Amino acid sequence: MKKKDVEYFRKLLNDWLQELLSQADDTVSGMTLPKENFPDPTDRASLEADRNFMLRIRDRESKLIKKIKEALDRIENDTYGLCETCGEDISIQRLKARPVTTQCIDCKTREEALEKSLGL
């Protein structure tokens, strides 16, 4: 991979990471505010459902943060953009679509077909 491509993905991943970390801080701040008192049980249930939804989103984002950090480590180790399964280059188009990917499209397609056939 060309040096300019590596720098592009480094910046993209770092910007994405900072955005996610900032959002996580906002969520924690919002969750520590005093609880509102809702006399109507429906309003309370709605608030709880919204909070649970937000926590699920943040859980998914924390997993994404881990993947971003791993991708940044691969950039530092000069292994970013190489398929972990076959060792071939991952296309720039695939990396642009999914910057944290660790597999080329062929290996990922095979893996998903195998998972589907095994019912996973």
C-alpha positions as CSV (number, residue, x, y, z in Angstrom):
1,M,0.0,0.0,0.0
2,K,1.2,3.5,-0.8
3,K,2.4,5.8,1.9
4,K,-0.3,8.4,1.1
5,D,-3.0,5.6,1.4
6,V,-1.7,4.6,4.8
7,E,-1.7,8.2,6.0
8,Y,-5.3,8.6,4.7
9,F,-6.5,5.6,6.7
10,R,-4.5,6.6,9.8
11,K,-6.2,10.0,9.8
12,L,-9.6,8.5,9.0
13,L,-9.3,5.9,11.8
14,N,-8.0,8.5,14.3
15,D,-10.8,10.9,13.5
16,W,-13.4,8.2,13.8
17,L,-11.9,7.1,17.1
18,Q,-12.0,10.6,18.5
19,E,-15.6,11.0,17.5
20,L,-16.6,7.8,19.1
21,L,-14.7,8.6,22.3
22,S,-16.4,12.0,22.5
23,Q,-19.8,10.5,22.1
24,A,-19.1,7.9,24.8
25,D,-18.2,10.8,27.2
26,D,-21.4,12.5,26.4
27,T,-23.4,9.4,27.1
28,V,-21.7,8.9,30.5
29,S,-22.4,12.5,31.4
30,G,-26.0,12.2,30.4
31,M,-26.5,9.0,32.4
32,T,-25.1,10.6,35.6
33,L,-27.6,13.5,35.6
34,P,-30.3,13.3,38.3
35,K,-33.2,11.0,37.4
36,E,-36.4,12.7,36.6
37,N,-39.5,11.7,38.4
38,F,-42.3,10.6,36.1
39,P,-45.7,10.1,37.7
40,D,-46.9,8.3,34.5
41,P,-45.5,4.8,34.3
42,T,-45.7,5.0,30.5
43,D,-43.3,8.0,30.5
44,R,-40.9,6.2,32.8
45,A,-41.0,3.1,30.6
46,S,-40.3,5.2,27.6
47,L,-37.3,6.8,29.3
48,E,-35.9,3.4,30.3
49,A,-36.4,2.0,26.8
50,D,-34.5,5.0,25.4
51,R,-31.7,4.5,27.9
52,N,-31.4,0.8,27.2
53,F,-31.3,1.5,23.4
54,M,-28.5,4.1,24.0
55,L,-26.5,1.6,26.1
56,R,-26.8,-1.0,23.3
57,I,-25.5,1.5,20.8
58,R,-22.6,2.4,23.1
59,D,-21.8,-1.2,23.6
60,R,-21.5,-1.7,19.8
61,E,-19.4,1.5,19.6
62,S,-17.1,0.2,22.3
63,K,-16.5,-2.9,20.2
64,L,-15.9,-0.7,17.2
65,I,-13.4,1.4,19.2
66,K,-11.5,-1.8,19.9
67,K,-11.4,-2.7,16.2
68,I,-10.2,0.8,15.3
69,K,-7.4,0.6,17.8
70,E,-6.4,-2.8,16.4
71,A,-6.4,-1.3,12.9
72,L,-4.2,1.5,14.1
73,D,-1.8,-1.1,15.6
74,R,-1.7,-2.9,12.2
75,I,-0.8,0.4,10.6
76,E,2.1,0.8,13.1
77,N,3.2,-2.8,12.4
78,D,3.0,-2.4,8.6
79,T,0.3,-5.1,8.4
80,Y,-2.7,-2.9,7.7
81,G,-4.4,-3.7,4.4
82,L,-3.1,-7.3,4.4
83,C,-5.7,-10.1,4.7
84,E,-5.1,-12.1,7.9
85,T,-6.4,-15.2,6.2
86,C,-4.6,-15.4,2.9
87,G,-2.0,-12.6,3.2
88,E,-3.0,-10.9,0.0
89,D,-3.7,-7.1,-0.2
90,I,-7.1,-5.9,0.7
91,S,-8.5,-3.6,-1.9
92,I,-8.5,0.1,-1.2
93,Q,-12.3,0.2,-2.1
94,R,-12.9,-2.5,0.6
95,L,-10.8,-0.6,3.1
96,K,-12.7,2.6,2.4
97,A,-16.0,0.8,2.9
98,R,-14.8,-0.9,6.1
99,P,-11.6,0.6,7.4
100,V,-11.3,-1.9,10.3
101,T,-11.6,-5.0,8.1
102,T,-9.0,-7.8,8.5
103,Q,-9.9,-9.9,5.5
104,C,-10.1,-9.5,1.7
105,I,-13.5,-9.7,0.2
106,D,-12.9,-13.3,-1.1
107,C,-11.9,-14.7,2.3
108,K,-14.7,-12.8,4.1
109,T,-17.3,-14.1,1.5
110,R,-16.0,-17.7,2.1
111,E,-16.2,-17.3,5.8
112,E,-19.7,-16.0,5.7
113,A,-20.8,-18.8,3.4
114,L,-19.3,-21.3,5.8
115,E,-21.0,-19.7,8.8
116,K,-24.3,-19.7,6.9
117,S,-24.0,-23.4,6.0
118,L,-23.2,-24.3,9.6
119,G,-26.1,-22.2,10.8
120,L,-24.0,-19.8,12.9
